[in-house]
Amino acid sequence: MKAATIRVYGRVQGVGFRYYTEREARMRGISGYVQNKPDGSVYIEAEGEGEAMDAFIEWCRSGPPWARVRNIEIVELPPLGRMGFVVK
């Protein structure tokens, strides 16, 4: 299991980023949550199997078609045993 916080910067609010993040996470068996932040970024806490997490993080680098990701910050964490994925 891998876990990480992911902070996504760019044009990532108002483009369905949270909805598509939830969809991608559920498809890959990733648990955690996604939420918009006041500074215009999107914050994600995610955990899942190694390859699934790697693919999920790679997806976060571009996001949905309308997003324009400028940068992402990833901080690895110990897994917390979360279940399911939600939009906050």
PDB file of N, CA, C and O in Angstrom:
ATOM      1  N   MET A   1       0.835  -1.195   0.000  1.00  0.00           N
ATOM      2  CA  MET A   1       0.000   0.000   0.000  1.00  0.00           C
ATOM      3  C   MET A   1       0.874   1.250   0.000  1.00  0.00           C
ATOM      4  O   MET A   1       1.917   1.307   0.650  1.00  0.00           O
ATOM      5  N   LYS A   2       0.416   2.240  -0.745  1.00  0.00           N
ATOM      6  CA  LYS A   2       1.054   3.548  -0.767  1.00  0.00           C
ATOM      7  C   LYS A   2       0.013   4.580  -0.378  1.00  0.00           C
ATOM      8  O   LYS A   2      -1.182   4.382  -0.599  1.00  0.00           O
ATOM      9  N   ALA A   3       0.467   5.681   0.202  1.00  0.00           N
ATOM     10  CA  ALA A   3      -0.433   6.787   0.525  1.00  0.00           C
ATOM     11  C   ALA A   3       0.310   8.090   0.301  1.00  0.00           C
ATOM     12  O   ALA A   3       1.529   8.161   0.459  1.00  0.00           O
ATOM     13  N   ALA A   4      -0.442   9.128  -0.073  1.00  0.00           N
ATOM     14  CA  ALA A   4       0.180  10.422  -0.333  1.00  0.00           C
ATOM     15  C   ALA A   4      -0.849  11.531  -0.275  1.00  0.00           C
ATOM     16  O   ALA A   4      -2.046  11.317  -0.470  1.00  0.00           O
ATOM     17  N   THR A   5      -0.340  12.736   0.002  1.00  0.00           N
ATOM     18  CA  THR A   5      -1.136  13.932  -0.248  1.00  0.00           C
ATOM     19  C   THR A   5      -0.666  14.466  -1.597  1.00  0.00           C
ATOM     20  O   THR A   5       0.521  14.424  -1.920  1.00  0.00           O
ATOM     21  N   ILE A   6      -1.609  14.964  -2.366  1.00  0.00           N
ATOM     22  CA  ILE A   6      -1.312  15.499  -3.693  1.00  0.00           C
ATOM     23  C   ILE A   6      -1.951  16.873  -3.772  1.00  0.00           C
ATOM     24  O   ILE A   6      -3.154  17.017  -3.555  1.00  0.00           O
ATOM     25  N   ARG A   7      -1.161  17.867  -4.079  1.00  0.00           N
ATOM     26  CA  ARG A   7      -1.685  19.231  -4.237  1.00  0.00           C
ATOM     27  C   ARG A   7      -1.510  19.593  -5.702  1.00  0.00           C
ATOM     28  O   ARG A   7      -0.401  19.537  -6.234  1.00  0.00           O
ATOM     29  N   VAL A   8      -2.609  19.966  -6.354  1.00  0.00           N
ATOM     30  CA  VAL A   8      -2.600  20.234  -7.790  1.00  0.00           C
ATOM     31  C   VAL A   8      -2.864  21.717  -8.016  1.00  0.00           C
ATOM     32  O   VAL A   8      -3.837  22.271  -7.504  1.00  0.00           O
ATOM     33  N   TYR A   9      -1.985  22.355  -8.789  1.00  0.00           N
ATOM     34  CA  TYR A   9      -2.069  23.789  -9.059  1.00  0.00           C
ATOM     35  C   TYR A   9      -2.286  24.033 -10.548  1.00  0.00           C
ATOM     36  O   TYR A   9      -1.874  23.233 -11.387  1.00  0.00           O
ATOM     37  N   GLY A  10      -2.936  25.144 -10.862  1.00  0.00           N
ATOM     38  CA  GLY A  10      -3.199  25.525 -12.243  1.00  0.00           C
ATOM     39  C   GLY A  10      -4.669  25.877 -12.382  1.00  0.00           C
ATOM     40  O   GLY A  10      -5.304  26.316 -11.423  1.00  0.00           O
ATOM     41  N   ARG A  11      -5.210  25.684 -13.587  1.00  0.00           N
ATOM     42  CA  ARG A  11      -6.653  25.861 -13.772  1.00  0.00           C
ATOM     43  C   ARG A  11      -7.310  24.533 -13.445  1.00  0.00           C
ATOM     44  O   ARG A  11      -7.551  23.703 -14.322  1.00  0.00           O
ATOM     45  N   VAL A  12      -7.597  24.348 -12.144  1.00  0.00           N
ATOM     46  CA  VAL A  12      -8.090  23.057 -11.667  1.00  0.00           C
ATOM     47  C   VAL A  12      -9.408  23.162 -10.897  1.00  0.00           C
ATOM     48  O   VAL A  12      -9.960  22.141 -10.484  1.00  0.00           O
ATOM     49  N   GLN A  13      -9.913  24.361 -10.701  1.00  0.00           N
ATOM     50  CA  GLN A  13     -11.236  24.527 -10.100  1.00  0.00           C
ATOM     51  C   GLN A  13     -12.194  25.029 -11.174  1.00  0.00           C
ATOM     52  O   GLN A  13     -11.817  25.806 -12.051  1.00  0.00           O
ATOM     53  N   GLY A  14     -13.440  24.569 -11.087  1.00  0.00           N
ATOM     54  CA  GLY A  14     -14.446  24.979 -12.064  1.00  0.00           C
ATOM     55  C   GLY A  14     -14.361  24.208 -13.370  1.00  0.00           C
ATOM     56  O   GLY A  14     -14.987  24.587 -14.360  1.00  0.00           O
ATOM     57  N   VAL A  15     -13.578  23.110 -13.377  1.00  0.00           N
ATOM     58  CA  VAL A  15     -13.419  22.315 -14.602  1.00  0.00           C
ATOM     59  C   VAL A  15     -13.760  20.841 -14.368  1.00  0.00           C
ATOM     60  O   VAL A  15     -13.440  19.993 -15.202  1.00  0.00           O
ATOM     61  N   GLY A  16     -14.404  20.532 -13.244  1.00  0.00           N
ATOM     62  CA  GLY A  16     -14.789  19.156 -12.938  1.00  0.00           C
ATOM     63  C   GLY A  16     -13.662  18.304 -12.377  1.00  0.00           C
ATOM     64  O   GLY A  16     -13.758  17.077 -12.363  1.00  0.00           O
ATOM     65  N   PHE A  17     -12.600  18.942 -11.916  1.00  0.00           N
ATOM     66  CA  PHE A  17     -11.445  18.181 -11.440  1.00  0.00           C
ATOM     67  C   PHE A  17     -11.810  17.227 -10.307  1.00  0.00           C
ATOM     68  O   PHE A  17     -11.389  16.071 -10.316  1.00  0.00           O
ATOM     69  N   ARG A  18     -12.584  17.694  -9.335  1.00  0.00           N
ATOM     70  CA  ARG A  18     -12.945  16.829  -8.204  1.00  0.00           C
ATOM     71  C   ARG A  18     -13.794  15.649  -8.653  1.00  0.00           C
ATOM     72  O   ARG A  18     -13.567  14.522  -8.213  1.00  0.00           O
ATOM     73  N   TYR A  19     -14.767  15.893  -9.524  1.00  0.00           N
ATOM     74  CA  TYR A  19     -15.634  14.817 -10.017  1.00  0.00           C
ATOM     75  C   TYR A  19     -14.800  13.756 -10.734  1.00  0.00           C
ATOM     76  O   TYR A  19     -14.942  12.563 -10.465  1.00  0.00           O
ATOM     77  N   TYR A  20     -13.938  14.188 -11.641  1.00  0.00           N
ATOM     78  CA  TYR A  20     -13.131  13.238 -12.394  1.00  0.00           C
ATOM     79  C   TYR A  20     -12.087  12.554 -11.513  1.00  0.00           C
ATOM     80  O   TYR A  20     -11.732  11.402 -11.760  1.00  0.00           O
ATOM     81  N   THR A  21     -11.599  13.243 -10.501  1.00  0.00           N
ATOM     82  CA  THR A  21     -10.662  12.629  -9.562  1.00  0.00           C
ATOM     83  C   THR A  21     -11.347  11.498  -8.811  1.00  0.00           C
ATOM     84  O   THR A  21     -10.778  10.419  -8.644  1.00  0.00           O
ATOM     85  N   GLU A  22     -12.565  11.749  -8.361  1.00  0.00           N
ATOM     86  CA  GLU A  22     -13.320  10.698  -7.670  1.00  0.00           C
ATOM     87  C   GLU A  22     -13.523   9.496  -8.597  1.00  0.00           C
ATOM     88  O   GLU A  22     -13.356   8.350  -8.179  1.00  0.00           O
ATOM     89  N   ARG A  23     -13.879   9.758  -9.836  1.00  0.00           N
ATOM     90  CA  ARG A  23     -14.105   8.676 -10.804  1.00  0.00           C
ATOM     91  C   ARG A  23     -12.826   7.861 -11.021  1.00  0.00           C
ATOM     92  O   ARG A  23     -12.852   6.631 -10.992  1.00  0.00           O
ATOM     93  N   GLU A  24     -11.717   8.558 -11.237  1.00  0.00           N
ATOM     94  CA  GLU A  24     -10.435   7.870 -11.443  1.00  0.00           C
ATOM     95  C   GLU A  24     -10.046   7.051 -10.218  1.00  0.00           C
ATOM     96  O   GLU A  24      -9.604   5.909 -10.346  1.00  0.00           O
ATOM     97  N   ALA A  25     -10.210   7.630  -9.040  1.00  0.00           N
ATOM     98  CA  ALA A  25      -9.855   6.930  -7.809  1.00  0.00           C
ATOM     99  C   ALA A  25     -10.686   5.663  -7.647  1.00  0.00           C
ATOM    100  O   ALA A  25     -10.143   4.603  -7.335  1.00  0.00           O
ATOM    101  N   ARG A  26     -11.969   5.759  -7.851  1.00  0.00           N
ATOM    102  CA  ARG A  26     -12.830   4.582  -7.683  1.00  0.00           C
ATOM    103  C   ARG A  26     -12.492   3.499  -8.703  1.00  0.00           C
ATOM    104  O   ARG A  26     -12.496   2.312  -8.379  1.00  0.00           O
ATOM    105  N   MET A  27     -12.199   3.915  -9.946  1.00  0.00           N
ATOM    106  CA  MET A  27     -11.832   2.938 -10.979  1.00  0.00           C
ATOM    107  C   MET A  27     -10.553   2.188 -10.612  1.00  0.00           C
ATOM    108  O   MET A  27     -10.389   1.023 -10.974  1.00  0.00           O
ATOM    109  N   ARG A  28      -9.658   2.848  -9.903  1.00  0.00           N
ATOM    110  CA  ARG A  28      -8.365   2.250  -9.576  1.00  0.00           C
ATOM    111  C   ARG A  28      -8.311   1.660  -8.171  1.00  0.00           C
ATOM    112  O   ARG A  28      -7.271   1.145  -7.761  1.00  0.00           O
ATOM    113  N   GLY A  29      -9.416   1.725  -7.425  1.00  0.00           N
ATOM    114  CA  GLY A  29      -9.445   1.185  -6.064  1.00  0.00           C
ATOM    115  C   GLY A  29      -8.696   2.049  -5.060  1.00  0.00           C
ATOM    116  O   GLY A  29      -8.180   1.547  -4.061  1.00  0.00           O
ATOM    117  N   ILE A  30      -8.637   3.360  -5.331  1.00  0.00           N
ATOM    118  CA  ILE A  30      -7.958   4.302  -4.450  1.00  0.00           C
ATOM    119  C   ILE A  30      -8.946   4.830  -3.413  1.00  0.00           C
ATOM    120  O   ILE A  30     -10.089   5.141  -3.748  1.00  0.00           O
ATOM    121  N   SER A  31      -8.517   4.931  -2.171  1.00  0.00           N
ATOM    122  CA  SER A  31      -9.339   5.490  -1.095  1.00  0.00           C
ATOM    123  C   SER A  31      -8.826   6.871  -0.718  1.00  0.00           C
ATOM    124  O   SER A  31      -7.658   7.191  -0.939  1.00  0.00           O
ATOM    125  N   GLY A  32      -9.713   7.691  -0.143  1.00  0.00           N
ATOM    126  CA  GLY A  32      -9.315   9.004   0.329  1.00  0.00           C
ATOM    127  C   GLY A  32     -10.347  10.065   0.015  1.00  0.00           C
ATOM    128  O   GLY A  32     -11.550   9.802   0.036  1.00  0.00           O
ATOM    129  N   TYR A  33      -9.867  11.279  -0.280  1.00  0.00           N
ATOM    130  CA  TYR A  33     -10.793  12.370  -0.602  1.00  0.00           C
ATOM    131  C   TYR A  33     -10.099  13.426  -1.442  1.00  0.00           C
ATOM    132  O   TYR A  33      -8.873  13.463  -1.550  1.00  0.00           O
ATOM    133  N   VAL A  34     -10.931  14.292  -2.040  1.00  0.00           N
ATOM    134  CA  VAL A  34     -10.456  15.426  -2.834  1.00  0.00           C
ATOM    135  C   VAL A  34     -11.262  16.652  -2.427  1.00  0.00           C
ATOM    136  O   VAL A  34     -12.462  16.551  -2.168  1.00  0.00           O
ATOM    137  N   GLN A  35     -10.606  17.813  -2.371  1.00  0.00           N
ATOM    138  CA  GLN A  35     -11.327  19.037  -2.050  1.00  0.00           C
ATOM    139  C   GLN A  35     -10.634  20.247  -2.679  1.00  0.00           C
ATOM    140  O   GLN A  35      -9.419  20.259  -2.876  1.00  0.00           O
ATOM    141  N   ASN A  36     -11.441  21.260  -2.987  1.00  0.00           N
ATOM    142  CA  ASN A  36     -10.908  22.535  -3.456  1.00  0.00           C
ATOM    143  C   ASN A  36     -10.349  23.307  -2.271  1.00  0.00           C
ATOM    144  O   ASN A  36     -10.868  23.212  -1.159  1.00  0.00           O
ATOM    145  N   LYS A  37      -9.288  24.072  -2.512  1.00  0.00           N
ATOM    146  CA  LYS A  37      -8.694  24.920  -1.486  1.00  0.00           C
ATOM    147  C   LYS A  37      -8.893  26.385  -1.860  1.00  0.00           C
ATOM    148  O   LYS A  37      -9.014  26.707  -3.042  1.00  0.00           O
ATOM    149  N   PRO A  38      -8.929  27.279  -0.870  1.00  0.00           N
ATOM    150  CA  PRO A  38      -9.160  28.705  -1.135  1.00  0.00           C
ATOM    151  C   PRO A  38      -8.138  29.347  -2.077  1.00  0.00           C
ATOM    152  O   PRO A  38      -8.447  30.342  -2.734  1.00  0.00           O
ATOM    153  N   ASP A  39      -6.925  28.790  -2.151  1.00  0.00           N
ATOM    154  CA  ASP A  39      -5.908  29.368  -3.032  1.00  0.00           C
ATOM    155  C   ASP A  39      -6.065  28.965  -4.496  1.00  0.00           C
ATOM    156  O   ASP A  39      -5.234  29.325  -5.330  1.00  0.00           O
ATOM    157  N   GLY A  40      -7.130  28.215  -4.814  1.00  0.00           N
ATOM    158  CA  GLY A  40      -7.385  27.806  -6.199  1.00  0.00           C
ATOM    159  C   GLY A  40      -6.815  26.442  -6.553  1.00  0.00           C
ATOM    160  O   GLY A  40      -6.986  25.973  -7.679  1.00  0.00           O
ATOM    161  N   SER A  41      -6.136  25.795  -5.597  1.00  0.00           N
ATOM    162  CA  SER A  41      -5.582  24.467  -5.851  1.00  0.00           C
ATOM    163  C   SER A  41      -6.606  23.389  -5.481  1.00  0.00           C
ATOM    164  O   SER A  41      -7.657  23.677  -4.908  1.00  0.00           O
ATOM    165  N   VAL A  42      -6.273  22.161  -5.819  1.00  0.00           N
ATOM    166  CA  VAL A  42      -7.055  20.994  -5.421  1.00  0.00           C
ATOM    167  C   VAL A  42      -6.161  20.133  -4.544  1.00  0.00           C
ATOM    168  O   VAL A  42      -5.008  19.872  -4.885  1.00  0.00           O
ATOM    169  N   TYR A  43      -6.703  19.690  -3.407  1.00  0.00           N
ATOM    170  CA  TYR A  43      -5.968  18.885  -2.436  1.00  0.00           C
ATOM    171  C   TYR A  43      -6.559  17.481  -2.419  1.00  0.00           C
ATOM    172  O   TYR A  43      -7.775  17.302  -2.353  1.00  0.00           O
ATOM    173  N   ILE A  44      -5.674  16.491  -2.480  1.00  0.00           N
ATOM    174  CA  ILE A  44      -6.100  15.089  -2.511  1.00  0.00           C
ATOM    175  C   ILE A  44      -5.322  14.315  -1.456  1.00  0.00           C
ATOM    176  O   ILE A  44      -4.102  14.448  -1.355  1.00  0.00           O
ATOM    177  N   GLU A  45      -6.022  13.513  -0.675  1.00  0.00           N
ATOM    178  CA  GLU A  45      -5.380  12.496   0.155  1.00  0.00           C
ATOM    179  C   GLU A  45      -5.813  11.164  -0.421  1.00  0.00           C
ATOM    180  O   GLU A  45      -7.005  10.887  -0.546  1.00  0.00           O
ATOM    181  N   ALA A  46      -4.829  10.334  -0.774  1.00  0.00           N
ATOM    182  CA  ALA A  46      -5.140   9.088  -1.466  1.00  0.00           C
ATOM    183  C   ALA A  46      -4.257   7.958  -0.977  1.00  0.00           C
ATOM    184  O   ALA A  46      -3.110   8.168  -0.581  1.00  0.00           O
ATOM    185  N   GLU A  47      -4.814   6.749  -1.013  1.00  0.00           N
ATOM    186  CA  GLU A  47      -4.022   5.564  -0.709  1.00  0.00           C
ATOM    187  C   GLU A  47      -4.560   4.381  -1.495  1.00  0.00           C
ATOM    188  O   GLU A  47      -5.758   4.271  -1.756  1.00  0.00           O
ATOM    189  N   GLY A  48      -3.639   3.501  -1.865  1.00  0.00           N
ATOM    190  CA  GLY A  48      -4.016   2.329  -2.638  1.00  0.00           C
ATOM    191  C   GLY A  48      -2.799   1.481  -2.946  1.00  0.00           C
ATOM    192  O   GLY A  48      -1.692   1.764  -2.486  1.00  0.00           O
ATOM    193  N   GLU A  49      -3.018   0.444  -3.725  1.00  0.00           N
ATOM    194  CA  GLU A  49      -1.929  -0.441  -4.119  1.00  0.00           C
ATOM    195  C   GLU A  49      -0.916   0.320  -4.967  1.00  0.00           C
ATOM    196  O   GLU A  49      -1.265   1.281  -5.652  1.00  0.00           O
ATOM    197  N   GLY A  50       0.339  -0.117  -4.916  1.00  0.00           N
ATOM    198  CA  GLY A  50       1.447   0.576  -5.558  1.00  0.00           C
ATOM    199  C   GLY A  50       1.216   1.018  -6.992  1.00  0.00           C
ATOM    200  O   GLY A  50       1.305   2.210  -7.287  1.00  0.00           O
ATOM    201  N   GLU A  51       0.918   0.080  -7.900  1.00  0.00           N
ATOM    202  CA  GLU A  51       0.741   0.429  -9.315  1.00  0.00           C
ATOM    203  C   GLU A  51      -0.485   1.308  -9.522  1.00  0.00           C
ATOM    204  O   GLU A  51      -0.464   2.212 -10.356  1.00  0.00           O
ATOM    205  N   ALA A  52      -1.550   1.051  -8.772  1.00  0.00           N
ATOM    206  CA  ALA A  52      -2.760   1.868  -8.896  1.00  0.00           C
ATOM    207  C   ALA A  52      -2.475   3.303  -8.460  1.00  0.00           C
ATOM    208  O   ALA A  52      -2.936   4.251  -9.096  1.00  0.00           O
ATOM    209  N   MET A  53      -1.716   3.462  -7.377  1.00  0.00           N
ATOM    210  CA  MET A  53      -1.361   4.811  -6.912  1.00  0.00           C
ATOM    211  C   MET A  53      -0.470   5.516  -7.925  1.00  0.00           C
ATOM    212  O   MET A  53      -0.648   6.705  -8.188  1.00  0.00           O
ATOM    213  N   ASP A  54       0.484   4.794  -8.492  1.00  0.00           N
ATOM    214  CA  ASP A  54       1.364   5.395  -9.497  1.00  0.00           C
ATOM    215  C   ASP A  54       0.547   5.899 -10.687  1.00  0.00           C
ATOM    216  O   ASP A  54       0.780   7.003 -11.179  1.00  0.00           O
ATOM    217  N   ALA A  55      -0.407   5.093 -11.147  1.00  0.00           N
ATOM    218  CA  ALA A  55      -1.252   5.482 -12.286  1.00  0.00           C
ATOM    219  C   ALA A  55      -2.156   6.657 -11.912  1.00  0.00           C
ATOM    220  O   ALA A  55      -2.369   7.559 -12.722  1.00  0.00           O
ATOM    221  N   PHE A  56      -2.684   6.646 -10.694  1.00  0.00           N
ATOM    222  CA  PHE A  56      -3.545   7.735 -10.234  1.00  0.00           C
ATOM    223  C   PHE A  56      -2.767   9.046 -10.170  1.00  0.00           C
ATOM    224  O   PHE A  56      -3.256  10.080 -10.625  1.00  0.00           O
ATOM    225  N   ILE A  57      -1.567   9.008  -9.613  1.00  0.00           N
ATOM    226  CA  ILE A  57      -0.741  10.215  -9.538  1.00  0.00           C
ATOM    227  C   ILE A  57      -0.404  10.710 -10.940  1.00  0.00           C
ATOM    228  O   ILE A  57      -0.413  11.915 -11.192  1.00  0.00           O
ATOM    229  N   GLU A  58      -0.113   9.806 -11.835  1.00  0.00           N
ATOM    230  CA  GLU A  58       0.175  10.206 -13.220  1.00  0.00           C
ATOM    231  C   GLU A  58      -1.040  10.893 -13.837  1.00  0.00           C
ATOM    232  O   GLU A  58      -0.892  11.884 -14.553  1.00  0.00           O
ATOM    233  N   TRP A  59      -2.250  10.371 -13.565  1.00  0.00           N
ATOM    234  CA  TRP A  59      -3.468  11.017 -14.076  1.00  0.00           C
ATOM    235  C   TRP A  59      -3.589  12.430 -13.503  1.00  0.00           C
ATOM    236  O   TRP A  59      -3.974  13.354 -14.220  1.00  0.00           O
ATOM    237  N   CYS A  60      -3.267  12.607 -12.236  1.00  0.00           N
ATOM    238  CA  CYS A  60      -3.358  13.922 -11.590  1.00  0.00           C
ATOM    239  C   CYS A  60      -2.458  14.958 -12.256  1.00  0.00           C
ATOM    240  O   CYS A  60      -2.719  16.157 -12.153  1.00  0.00           O
ATOM    241  N   ARG A  61      -1.417  14.520 -12.928  1.00  0.00           N
ATOM    242  CA  ARG A  61      -0.507  15.450 -13.606  1.00  0.00           C
ATOM    243  C   ARG A  61      -1.165  16.178 -14.778  1.00  0.00           C
ATOM    244  O   ARG A  61      -0.684  17.227 -15.205  1.00  0.00           O
ATOM    245  N   SER A  62      -2.266  15.623 -15.300  1.00  0.00           N
ATOM    246  CA  SER A  62      -2.982  16.299 -16.394  1.00  0.00           C
ATOM    247  C   SER A  62      -4.441  16.552 -16.050  1.00  0.00           C
ATOM    248  O   SER A  62      -5.002  17.559 -16.480  1.00  0.00           O
ATOM    249  N   GLY A  63      -5.079  15.658 -15.279  1.00  0.00           N
ATOM    250  CA  GLY A  63      -6.475  15.840 -14.882  1.00  0.00           C
ATOM    251  C   GLY A  63      -7.435  15.688 -16.041  1.00  0.00           C
ATOM    252  O   GLY A  63      -7.078  15.114 -17.070  1.00  0.00           O
ATOM    253  N   PRO A  64      -8.657  16.197 -15.891  1.00  0.00           N
ATOM    254  CA  PRO A  64      -9.655  16.087 -16.954  1.00  0.00           C
ATOM    255  C   PRO A  64      -9.308  17.009 -18.126  1.00  0.00           C
ATOM    256  O   PRO A  64      -8.438  17.871 -18.006  1.00  0.00           O
ATOM    257  N   PRO A  65      -9.988  16.825 -19.254  1.00  0.00           N
ATOM    258  CA  PRO A  65      -9.639  17.577 -20.471  1.00  0.00           C
ATOM    259  C   PRO A  65      -9.631  19.098 -20.318  1.00  0.00           C
ATOM    260  O   PRO A  65      -8.832  19.761 -20.980  1.00  0.00           O
ATOM    261  N   TRP A  66     -10.483  19.677 -19.478  1.00  0.00           N
ATOM    262  CA  TRP A  66     -10.588  21.137 -19.371  1.00  0.00           C
ATOM    263  C   TRP A  66      -9.585  21.744 -18.393  1.00  0.00           C
ATOM    264  O   TRP A  66      -9.407  22.961 -18.349  1.00  0.00           O
ATOM    265  N   ALA A  67      -8.934  20.884 -17.611  1.00  0.00           N
ATOM    266  CA  ALA A  67      -7.962  21.371 -16.629  1.00  0.00           C
ATOM    267  C   ALA A  67      -6.645  21.732 -17.319  1.00  0.00           C
ATOM    268  O   ALA A  67      -6.316  21.202 -18.380  1.00  0.00           O
ATOM    269  N   ARG A  68      -5.910  22.636 -16.698  1.00  0.00           N
ATOM    270  CA  ARG A  68      -4.552  22.982 -17.128  1.00  0.00           C
ATOM    271  C   ARG A  68      -3.666  22.920 -15.888  1.00  0.00           C
ATOM    272  O   ARG A  68      -3.496  23.910 -15.176  1.00  0.00           O
ATOM    273  N   VAL A  69      -3.107  21.736 -15.647  1.00  0.00           N
ATOM    274  CA  VAL A  69      -2.271  21.535 -14.466  1.00  0.00           C
ATOM    275  C   VAL A  69      -0.912  22.192 -14.701  1.00  0.00           C
ATOM    276  O   VAL A  69      -0.222  21.902 -15.678  1.00  0.00           O
ATOM    277  N   ARG A  70      -0.556  23.066 -13.798  1.00  0.00           N
ATOM    278  CA  ARG A  70       0.728  23.773 -13.871  1.00  0.00           C
ATOM    279  C   ARG A  70       1.787  23.044 -13.044  1.00  0.00           C
ATOM    280  O   ARG A  70       2.954  22.980 -13.431  1.00  0.00           O
ATOM    281  N   ASN A  71       1.368  22.496 -11.904  1.00  0.00           N
ATOM    282  CA  ASN A  71       2.323  21.866 -10.999  1.00  0.00           C
ATOM    283  C   ASN A  71       1.578  20.959 -10.031  1.00  0.00           C
ATOM    284  O   ASN A  71       0.417  21.208  -9.708  1.00  0.00           O
ATOM    285  N   ILE A  72       2.248  19.903  -9.569  1.00  0.00           N
ATOM    286  CA  ILE A  72       1.689  19.115  -8.468  1.00  0.00           C
ATOM    287  C   ILE A  72       2.780  18.885  -7.432  1.00  0.00           C
ATOM    288  O   ILE A  72       3.963  18.775  -7.756  1.00  0.00           O
ATOM    289  N   GLU A  73       2.351  18.815  -6.183  1.00  0.00           N
ATOM    290  CA  GLU A  73       3.251  18.500  -5.071  1.00  0.00           C
ATOM    291  C   GLU A  73       2.754  17.209  -4.436  1.00  0.00           C
ATOM    292  O   GLU A  73       1.569  17.071  -4.129  1.00  0.00           O
ATOM    293  N   ILE A  74       3.660  16.278  -4.244  1.00  0.00           N
ATOM    294  CA  ILE A  74       3.315  14.975  -3.690  1.00  0.00           C
ATOM    295  C   ILE A  74       4.128  14.758  -2.418  1.00  0.00           C
ATOM    296  O   ILE A  74       5.347  14.928  -2.410  1.00  0.00           O
ATOM    297  N   VAL A  75       3.436  14.381  -1.346  1.00  0.00           N
ATOM    298  CA  VAL A  75       4.101  14.047  -0.088  1.00  0.00           C
ATOM    299  C   VAL A  75       3.641  12.649   0.307  1.00  0.00           C
ATOM    300  O   VAL A  75       2.452  12.427   0.539  1.00  0.00           O
ATOM    301  N   GLU A  76       4.576  11.708   0.385  1.00  0.00           N
ATOM    302  CA  GLU A  76       4.224  10.351   0.777  1.00  0.00           C
ATOM    303  C   GLU A  76       3.902  10.288   2.259  1.00  0.00           C
ATOM    304  O   GLU A  76       4.512  10.973   3.080  1.00  0.00           O
ATOM    305  N   LEU A  77       2.916   9.438   2.583  1.00  0.00           N
ATOM    306  CA  LEU A  77       2.455   9.249   3.962  1.00  0.00           C
ATOM    307  C   LEU A  77       2.369   7.764   4.263  1.00  0.00           C
ATOM    308  O   LEU A  77       2.360   6.949   3.340  1.00  0.00           O
ATOM    309  N   PRO A  78       2.307   7.395   5.539  1.00  0.00           N
ATOM    310  CA  PRO A  78       1.977   6.004   5.855  1.00  0.00           C
ATOM    311  C   PRO A  78       0.477   5.788   5.584  1.00  0.00           C
ATOM    312  O   PRO A  78      -0.326   6.683   5.844  1.00  0.00           O
ATOM    313  N   PRO A  79       0.094   4.613   5.067  1.00  0.00           N
ATOM    314  CA  PRO A  79      -1.330   4.331   4.829  1.00  0.00           C
ATOM    315  C   PRO A  79      -2.133   4.428   6.131  1.00  0.00           C
ATOM    316  O   PRO A  79      -1.670   4.028   7.199  1.00  0.00           O
ATOM    317  N   LEU A  80      -3.349   4.971   6.009  1.00  0.00           N
ATOM    318  CA  LEU A  80      -4.214   5.160   7.169  1.00  0.00           C
ATOM    319  C   LEU A  80      -5.381   4.179   7.209  1.00  0.00           C
ATOM    320  O   LEU A  80      -6.163   4.195   8.159  1.00  0.00           O
ATOM    321  N   GLY A  81      -5.510   3.327   6.195  1.00  0.00           N
ATOM    322  CA  GLY A  81      -6.597   2.354   6.165  1.00  0.00           C
ATOM    323  C   GLY A  81      -7.940   2.949   5.807  1.00  0.00           C
ATOM    324  O   GLY A  81      -8.973   2.469   6.273  1.00  0.00           O
ATOM    325  N   ARG A  82      -7.944   3.984   4.987  1.00  0.00           N
ATOM    326  CA  ARG A  82      -9.213   4.617   4.579  1.00  0.00           C
ATOM    327  C   ARG A  82     -10.012   3.670   3.706  1.00  0.00           C
ATOM    328  O   ARG A  82      -9.466   2.774   3.063  1.00  0.00           O
ATOM    329  N   MET A  83     -11.316   3.891   3.699  1.00  0.00           N
ATOM    330  CA  MET A  83     -12.214   3.098   2.867  1.00  0.00           C
ATOM    331  C   MET A  83     -13.033   4.060   2.008  1.00  0.00           C
ATOM    332  O   MET A  83     -13.602   5.019   2.529  1.00  0.00           O
ATOM    333  N   GLY A  84     -13.097   3.816   0.707  1.00  0.00           N
ATOM    334  CA  GLY A  84     -13.898   4.638  -0.191  1.00  0.00           C
ATOM    335  C   GLY A  84     -13.202   5.941  -0.555  1.00  0.00           C
ATOM    336  O   GLY A  84     -12.145   6.266  -0.013  1.00  0.00           O
ATOM    337  N   PHE A  85     -13.802   6.680  -1.472  1.00  0.00           N
ATOM    338  CA  PHE A  85     -13.245   7.957  -1.929  1.00  0.00           C
ATOM    339  C   PHE A  85     -14.392   8.953  -2.024  1.00  0.00           C
ATOM    340  O   PHE A  85     -15.438   8.645  -2.595  1.00  0.00           O
ATOM    341  N   VAL A  86     -14.201  10.139  -1.468  1.00  0.00           N
ATOM    342  CA  VAL A  86     -15.278  11.137  -1.438  1.00  0.00           C
ATOM    343  C   VAL A  86     -14.780  12.508  -1.904  1.00  0.00           C
ATOM    344  O   VAL A  86     -13.592  12.824  -1.854  1.00  0.00           O
ATOM    345  N   VAL A  87     -15.747  13.300  -2.358  1.00  0.00           N
ATOM    346  CA  VAL A  87     -15.501  14.696  -2.702  1.00  0.00           C
ATOM    347  C   VAL A  87     -15.926  15.527  -1.514  1.00  0.00           C
ATOM    348  O   VAL A  87     -17.036  15.365  -1.007  1.00  0.00           O
ATOM    349  N   LYS A  88     -15.068  16.406  -1.068  1.00  0.00           N
ATOM    350  CA  LYS A  88     -15.413  17.304   0.057  1.00  0.00           C
ATOM    351  C   LYS A  88     -15.657  18.693  -0.473  1.00  0.00           C
ATOM    352  O   LYS A  88     -15.960  19.603   0.298  1.00  0.00           O
TER     353      LYS A  88
END
